[in-house]
């Protein structure tokens, strides 16, 4: 399953970047996040409760932020499993200044299996897009509150 999105932020790329890689901001903004704890440099153990269609459950796994080019891009790798199945994914997040604003472009692929994988790619695609949109809506608020606090 492919995941793509483009999100515009009011603010400088450096301000947006700081929020995107802040573990506290990530934990606050990931829908269903119950726990997000450091396991070392740029690797985290996450516990999330997610429901898609009639399939609900808790997932535990890891999130790694790799190949960081501060203020520009990073690669995100995640693996998780739970009673409803498993998810493995990898994506690239690019941060670009555009006309006084910052655009964040996300591209990636995810593999989903188990009961959750049987829900169907159309439903999974829509659900993942909604979750990602919700995440970036929260991140926009975090960036805005950081700018106000400056």
C-alpha positions in Angstrom: 0.0 0.0 0.0 1.4 3.4 -1.0 1.1 6.4 1.3 1.5 10.0 0.0 0.7 13.4 1.3 1.7 17.1 1.1 1.2 19.4 4.1 1.8 23.2 4.3 2.9 24.9 7.5 3.2 28.5 8.4 6.8 28.8 9.5 10.4 28.3 8.6 11.7 24.8 7.7 13.9 24.8 10.8 10.9 25.4 13.0 8.8 22.7 11.3 11.8 20.3 11.4 12.3 20.8 15.1 8.7 19.7 15.8 8.7 16.8 13.3 11.6 15.1 15.1 10.5 16.0 18.6 9.5 12.8 20.4 7.1 14.6 22.6 5.3 16.2 19.7 5.2 12.9 17.8 3.7 11.1 20.8 1.1 13.8 21.3 0.1 13.8 17.6 0.1 10.1 16.6 -3.5 9.0 16.7 -4.1 6.3 19.3 -0.5 6.6 20.7 -0.4 5.1 24.2 3.4 5.2 24.7 6.4 6.5 22.8 9.7 5.8 24.5 13.3 6.2 23.4 15.3 3.0 22.8 18.4 4.8 21.8 19.4 7.5 19.3 16.4 8.1 17.0 14.7 4.8 17.7 11.5 4.5 19.7 9.2 1.8 21.1 5.6 2.7 20.4 2.3 1.3 21.7 -0.8 2.4 19.7 -4.5 1.5 19.8 -6.0 1.7 16.3 -9.3 0.6 14.9 -10.1 0.3 11.2 -13.6 -0.7 10.2 -14.6 -3.4 12.7 -11.0 -4.4 13.4 -9.7 -2.8 16.5 -6.6 -3.6 18.6 -3.3 -2.5 20.1 0.0 -2.6 18.3 3.5 -2.6 19.7 6.5 -1.9 17.6 9.4 0.4 16.8 9.8 3.6 14.9 13.2 4.7 13.6 14.2 8.1 12.2 17.1 7.5 9.8 19.2 9.3 7.2 18.5 12.7 8.7 19.4 15.7 6.7 18.4 18.4 9.3 15.9 20.9 8.0 15.5 18.9 4.7 14.6 15.2 5.0 14.6 11.9 6.9 13.6 8.3 6.4 11.0 6.8 8.7 10.9 3.0 9.3 8.2 1.4 11.4 7.4 -2.2 12.4 4.6 -3.2 14.6 2.3 -6.1 15.5 -0.6 -6.9 17.6 -3.7 -9.2 17.8 -5.2 -7.7 14.6 -2.0 -8.3 12.6 1.2 -6.5 11.6 2.4 -3.5 9.8 5.7 -2.7 8.3 6.4 0.5 6.5 9.1 2.9 5.3 8.8 6.4 4.0 10.6 9.6 3.3 9.7 13.0 4.7 10.9 16.0 2.8 10.8 19.6 4.2 10.9 22.4 1.6 10.5 26.2 1.9 7.9 27.5 -0.5 7.0 31.2 -0.6 7.6 31.9 3.1 5.8 28.7 4.2 7.1 25.2 4.6 5.8 22.2 2.6 6.2 18.7 4.0 6.0 16.0 1.5 5.5 12.4 2.6 5.9 9.3 0.4 6.1 5.7 1.5 5.0 2.1 1.3 3.4 -0.1 4.0 2.7 -3.8 4.2 -0.2 -4.9 6.4 -1.1 -8.4 7.2 -3.2 -10.6 9.5 -6.9 -9.8 10.2 -6.3 -6.0 9.6 -4.8 -6.9 6.2 -8.1 -8.6 5.2 -10.1 -5.4 5.6 -9.2 -4.4 2.1 -6.7 -2.0 0.5 -9.4 0.6 -0.3 -10.5 0.9 3.3 -6.9 0.7 4.6 -5.8 3.4 2.1 -8.6 5.8 3.2 -8.0 5.0 6.9 -4.3 5.6 6.7 -4.8 8.9 4.8 -7.2 10.0 7.6 -4.7 9.1 10.3 -1.9 10.9 8.5 -4.0 14.0 7.9 -5.0 14.0 11.6 -1.3 13.7 12.6 -0.2 16.6 10.4 -3.1 18.8 11.6 -1.9 18.3 15.1 1.7 19.0 14.0 0.6 22.3 12.5 -0.9 23.3 15.8 2.4 22.4 17.5 4.4 24.5 15.1 2.0 27.4 15.5 2.2 27.2 19.3 6.0 27.1 19.1 6.0 30.2 16.9 3.7 32.0 19.4 5.9 31.0 22.3 9.1 32.4 20.6 
